[in-house]
Every structure is written in structure tokens, then in C-alpha cells.
Amino acid sequence: MKKKVSVVILNWNGRKWLEQFLPSVVQNSPEDVAQIVVADNGSTDDSIEFLNTHYQQVLLIKLDKNYGFAGGYNRAIAQIETPYTVLLNSDVEVTSGWLEAPLQALEADENIAAVQPKLLAYNNKHLFEYAGASGGFLDKYGFPFCRGRVLETIEPDSGQYNTNCQVLWASGAALFIRTFLYQSSGGLDEFFFAHQEEIDLCWRLRNQGYQIICTPASVVYHVGGGTLQMEHPRKTYLNMRNNLLMIYKNLDRGALCKVMFVRFIFDYLIALRFVLKGYWPNAKAVFKARRDFYKARKQYKDFAFTHQANTLNTKNVILDKSIVIESMLRGKTTFSQLIKAISIKYGK
């Protein structure tokens, strides 16, 4: 019997994560449904030896070097033949039945391209996890937020976001996607290397008319920051540069100039905030990110201006307000408060 889904874990020098979290994936992913795959991004630790010794049932794809999150997954998923693929971070613990709700959603509606489960924090399991929570959105200036996380405020999970809903983006920590759509759309943008490439991919799919949804009945626990800590300057740089490129690639051309002007102001305020906190390397990373964005956008010019004709209405997943202003100046620090404050009916 052909399996439905390949669960692809990208690994780079992550033997400790594999040892800690792969058992939950094997235990909770039925063999008749799922093929578990580890794509190794040129590790120099003993990850491969560990897998060969303890997990011979896992399909191992060996890449010759570290291609980053985007490049590693692109090369691995090019070899996948199952109808569905899960991009699963190596620092994720899955739960019993975690495959069921996302696969049911994908099989029930061909217009659904991608699905994410509910992500909770592994180290504090009553809290949502920063990198995806219960589904991802953007504000009008390109800042990502989630049901369960607005800027740096992370909510406790009390079941308040347990309904399925449409979102703009699904977290790359546990991203279910139709394999042929991943492959035919070009997959993740390899220039991004890491961070926000899944938002870019989901936005591209939305612009093609597909839906992205969250199914909170499926629950996983994510450590987060497994490769780079939250305040690491490299993480600041990649998030800032890639966010600007993502906006440039996907936003309607009519709104682009205004959004980029406002982002110029916001980004330098972010740099000032880093300076005031004593995080000088992070402030420098903001300047470098903006400089490199202007250099890099030239390669996307033809893509961006061709792509604008395909942009669809995203008013319910891209909010027509600034979450920075609503949260920091008006005190709307939770998703529910934010939505109520700006009278948006989300996910419909």
C-alpha cells in the first residue's frame, strides 16, 4: 500500500535533537500512513551513525553540504513521491494522532495547499510557541503574528484558538503541504537560506488562489531557537532581510511604496531599540539587512512585477493595521484583543 505522507526532518549536526525527539515521531506516525525521512544537511557530527545504528527504518537522504533550511528541504522534497509532505523541525515532539486532522483537511478540499497543527512550547507546554502558535498572519507592514502570539507577547493556551481557520502562513516547524504544489511552485526560496521562507511560500500559494489553514486538533511541541537563539544577530539579520524581500515579492504593487516608506521608519526604530537595550550587534544587523535587501531585490524585479497580476484579496489574513501601533501604543497584546480592536473577521 502506498503511503500518504512523508515526514521530512532536516538535520544539521543535530544528533541530540534526533535522539530526543525522533522517538515521538516514530511512535506517533503509523507505518501504513507515513514514511519518516531524515534529510542530512552535510552534518559533521555523528548524526548519520546514530540513525544507521538506531533507526534503520528511517529513510536517510544525505546531502553533500549545508544548504540551509530552504535548500536542504528543496533537495530532499524533490525526491519525495507521496501525495503529502510534512516539513518537521528536528526539535519538535509530536503527539498521538498528530497526522490525522491535517491530512483529513488536505484530503477533503483540493483548494487547501498547506496546513499547520497547533504549536505549543516544549519547555512550557501551556504556552503557545512563538514560531507559529495557532496559525500565522501579517499586518499591513509585513510584520508576522499568530493566533496566540503578537510581537513578543505569547499567550497561554486555554483552548481559545481551537477552531480551524484560514491563515496567511503555516509555520515551517510543522508544515503539511501537497507535494506536487511544493515542487511545482519552486519550493522555498533558497536565497533566504533560513527564516520566513515558509511565509513567502505560503503567500505565493495564497496568491495563486489556494488556502492555508490551521487545524488545532493536531498538537505538537516545539523547542524553538534550536539553531539560533532569539536575540542572535544572525537571526535578526535573516529575519529582517527576508521579511523585506518577501514583501517585495508578494505585495500588491499599488501598496508597495507606502509600505516600504513606513517600514523604513519602523526598521530604524527597531535598530534604536536594540541600541537602547545594549544589543549593538543586533542594531548593526538591521542596517546590514536593509542594505542587502536593496542589493538583492534586483534579482526579483521581473518576478515581482509579473506576479502582481495574480495577487488576490487577502484582507482577512493581512490586517489593515499596524500590530506595532495596536500592541505597543494601544495595549492590544493578544490576538483576540487585536482582532476585536480593529473589527476584522479573521479566517473566513
C-alpha positions in Angstrom: 0.0 0.0 0.0 1.4 3.4 -1.0 1.9 5.7 1.9 0.1 9.1 2.1 2.7 11.3 3.7 6.4 11.7 4.1 7.5 13.3 7.3 10.8 15.0 6.4 13.1 16.1 9.2 16.0 18.3 8.1 19.1 17.7 10.2 22.4 19.6 10.6 24.7 18.5 13.4 21.5 17.7 15.4 22.2 14.3 16.9 20.9 15.5 20.3 17.6 16.6 18.8 17.2 13.4 16.8 17.9 11.3 20.0 15.4 13.4 22.0 12.5 13.9 19.5 12.7 11.2 16.8 11.2 8.6 19.1 7.9 10.6 19.4 7.7 10.9 15.6 8.3 7.1 15.1 5.8 6.2 17.8 3.0 8.5 16.7 3.3 8.2 12.9 1.7 4.9 11.7 3.9 2.9 9.3 1.0 2.3 6.9 0.4 6.0 6.6 3.8 7.8 6.9 7.3 7.4 5.7 9.8 9.1 8.1 12.7 10.8 6.3 15.8 12.5 7.7 17.5 14.8 5.2 21.0 15.4 6.5 22.4 18.8 5.5 26.1 17.7 5.4 26.4 17.1 9.2 29.9 16.7 10.7 28.7 15.2 14.0 27.7 11.6 14.5 24.0 12.1 13.3 24.3 9.6 10.4 26.0 7.0 12.5 23.3 7.4 15.2 20.5 6.9 12.6 22.1 3.9 10.9 22.5 2.3 14.3 19.2 3.0 15.9 16.7 4.0 13.2 17.2 1.8 10.1 13.5 2.1 9.3 14.0 5.8 8.7 14.8 6.8 5.1 18.1 8.8 5.1 18.8 11.4 2.4 22.4 12.5 2.5 23.2 16.0 1.2 26.8 16.9 0.4 26.8 20.2 2.4 24.7 22.5 4.5 22.2 24.1 2.0 20.3 25.9 4.8 16.7 25.3 5.7 15.4 26.2 2.2 17.9 24.5 0.0 18.0 21.4 2.2 14.3 20.9 2.0 14.1 21.7 -1.7 16.7 18.9 -2.5 15.0 16.4 -0.2 11.4 17.0 -1.3 12.5 16.8 -4.9 12.9 13.0 -4.1 9.5 12.6 -2.3 6.7 10.8 -4.1 4.0 10.6 -1.5 0.9 12.9 -2.1 1.7 14.9 1.0 4.9 16.1 2.8 5.5 17.4 6.3 8.4 19.7 6.9 9.1 18.9 10.5 11.8 20.6 12.6 14.1 18.2 14.4 13.3 19.9 17.8 9.6 19.0 17.7 7.8 16.5 19.8 4.6 15.2 18.2 1.6 13.7 19.9 -0.7 10.8 19.3 -2.9 11.4 16.2 -1.0 14.4 15.1 -1.2 13.4 11.4 -5.0 12.9 11.4 -6.6 16.4 11.3 -4.1 18.0 8.8 -4.3 15.0 6.4 -8.1 15.0 6.7 -8.3 18.7 5.8 -6.0 18.2 2.7 -8.0 15.2 1.5 -11.3 16.9 2.0 -10.6 20.1 -0.1 -8.2 20.3 -3.1 -8.1 24.0 -2.7 -6.2 23.7 0.6 -2.5 23.7 -0.2 -0.9 23.6 3.3 -1.9 23.0 6.9 -0.2 23.5 10.2 -1.1 21.9 13.6 -1.2 23.9 16.9 2.3 24.6 18.1 2.9 24.8 21.8 6.2 25.5 23.6 8.0 22.3 24.6 9.6 23.9 27.6 6.4 25.4 28.9 3.6 23.3 27.5 0.7 25.5 28.5 2.0 28.4 26.3 1.8 28.8 22.5 5.1 28.6 20.7 6.5 31.7 19.1 7.2 30.4 15.6 3.6 29.5 14.6 1.2 29.2 17.6 -2.2 28.5 16.1 -1.7 29.9 12.7 0.1 32.9 11.1 -1.0 36.3 9.8 0.7 39.5 8.7 -0.1 43.1 9.4 -0.2 45.8 6.6 3.5 46.5 7.0 4.7 42.9 6.8 5.2 42.0 10.4 4.2 38.4 11.2 2.0 37.5 14.1 -0.1 34.5 15.1 -3.2 33.4 16.9 -1.5 33.1 20.3 1.5 35.4 19.7 1.6 39.1 18.9 5.1 40.6 18.7 6.8 39.3 21.8 3.7 38.5 23.8 2.9 34.8 23.9 -0.4 33.7 25.3 -1.3 30.7 27.4 -3.3 28.1 25.5 -6.8 27.8 27.1 -8.5 26.5 24.0 -9.3 30.0 22.8 -8.0 29.3 19.3 -9.1 25.7 18.9 -11.2 26.3 15.8 -9.9 25.6 12.3 -9.3 28.8 10.4 -7.7 30.1 7.2 -4.3 31.8 7.8 -1.8 33.5 5.6 1.1 31.3 6.6 1.8 28.0 8.3 4.9 27.5 10.4 7.8 25.8 8.9 8.3 24.0 12.2 5.5 21.6 11.2 4.2 22.3 7.7 1.9 19.9 5.9 1.8 20.6 2.2 0.8 18.9 -1.1 4.0 17.5 -2.5 3.3 18.4 -6.1 2.5 22.0 -5.2 5.7 22.4 -3.2 7.6 21.0 -6.2 5.8 22.9 -8.9 5.9 26.2 -7.1 9.7 26.1 -6.8 9.6 25.3 -3.1 11.3 27.5 -0.6 13.3 30.5 -1.8 16.9 29.4 -1.4 18.3 32.9 -1.3 16.5 33.3 2.1 18.7 30.4 3.4 16.6 30.4 6.7 13.8 32.3 8.4 10.5 33.5 6.8 10.9 31.4 3.7 7.8 29.4 4.7 5.8 32.7 4.9 7.0 33.6 1.4 6.0 30.1 0.1 2.5 30.3 1.7 1.9 33.8 0.5 2.8 32.7 -3.0 0.3 29.9 -2.8 -2.4 32.2 -1.5 -1.7 34.5 -4.4 -2.3 31.5 -6.7 -5.8 31.0 -5.1 -5.0 28.3 -2.6 -5.9 28.2 1.0 -3.6 27.8 4.0 -5.3 26.6 7.2 -4.5 25.7 10.8 -6.1 22.5 12.4 -5.6 22.9 16.2 -6.9 19.4 16.8 -3.4 18.3 15.9 -0.8 19.3 18.6 3.0 19.4 18.5 5.5 20.9 21.0 8.4 22.9 19.6 11.6 23.9 21.4 12.3 26.8 19.0 15.7 28.5 18.7 17.3 25.1 18.2 19.8 26.5 15.7 19.9 30.3 16.6 18.7 31.9 19.7 16.0 34.6 19.6 18.4 37.6 20.1 21.2 36.2 17.9 22.4 39.0 15.4 22.4 36.5 12.6 18.7 35.7 13.3 17.9 39.4 13.4 19.7 39.9 10.1 18.0 37.0 8.3 14.5 37.8 9.6 14.8 41.5 8.6 16.3 41.0 5.2 14.0 38.1 4.3 10.9 39.9 5.5 11.6 42.8 3.2 12.3 40.6 0.3 9.1 38.6 1.0 7.1 41.9 0.9 8.7 43.0 -2.3 8.0 39.7 -4.0 4.3 39.2 -2.9 2.7 42.5 -2.0 0.4 44.3 -4.5 2.4 46.9 -6.4 -0.1 49.6 -5.5 0.7 49.4 -1.8 4.4 48.7 -2.1 5.8 52.2 -2.0 3.8 53.3 1.0 4.6 50.1 2.9 8.3 50.4 2.2 8.4 54.0 3.4 6.7 53.1 6.7 9.0 50.1 7.1 12.0 52.4 6.7 10.8 54.3 9.8 9.9 51.2 11.7 13.1 49.4 11.0 15.3 52.2 12.2 13.2 52.4 15.4 13.8 48.7 15.8 17.6 49.4 15.5 17.3 52.2 18.0 15.5 49.9 20.4 18.4 47.4 20.1 20.9 50.2 20.9 19.0 51.3 24.0 18.9 47.7 25.2 22.7 47.4 24.6 22.4 45.0 21.7 24.8 46.7 19.4 25.4 43.7 17.1 21.6 43.4 16.5 21.4 47.1 15.6 24.2 46.6 13.1 22.3 43.6 11.7 19.3 45.8 11.0 21.4 48.2 8.9 23.1 45.3 7.1 19.7 43.6 6.4 18.3 46.8 4.8 21.4 47.3 2.7 21.5 43.7 1.5 17.7 43.8 0.7 18.3 46.7 -1.7 21.1 44.8 -3.4 19.1 41.6 -3.6 15.8 42.9 -4.8 17.2 43.4 -8.3 17.1 39.7 -8.9 13.3 39.7 -8.0 12.2 42.6 -10.1 10.8 40.6 -13.0 9.2 38.1 -10.7 7.6 40.8 -8.6 6.1 42.9 -11.4 4.8 39.8 -13.3 3.4 38.4 -10.1 1.3 41.4 -9.2 -1.5 40.4 -11.7 -2.0 37.2 -9.6 -2.4 38.9 -6.3 -5.8 38.0 -4.7 -7.7 39.6 -1.9 -6.1 38.8 1.4 -7.9 41.2 3.7 -8.8 38.5 6.3 -5.2 37.3 6.7 -3.3 40.5 6.1 -4.7 43.0 8.6 -5.1 46.6 7.5 -3.5 47.9 10.7 -0.1 48.0 12.3 0.4 45.5 15.1 3.3 47.6 16.4 0.9 50.6 17.0 -2.0 48.5 18.1 0.1 46.4 20.6 2.8 48.8 21.9 0.8 52.1 21.9 -2.8 50.9 22.4 -2.2 47.9 24.6 -3.7 45.2 22.4 -1.3 42.4 23.2 -3.3 39.3 22.4 -4.7 38.1 19.1 -8.3 38.3 20.4 -7.9 41.9 21.6 -6.2 42.9 18.4 -9.0 41.4 16.2 -11.7 43.0 18.3 -10.0 46.3 18.3 -9.8 46.6 14.5 -13.1 44.8 13.8 -11.7 42.2 11.5 -13.5 38.9 11.0 -10.5 36.6 10.5 -10.0 33.3 8.7 -13.3 33.3 6.8 
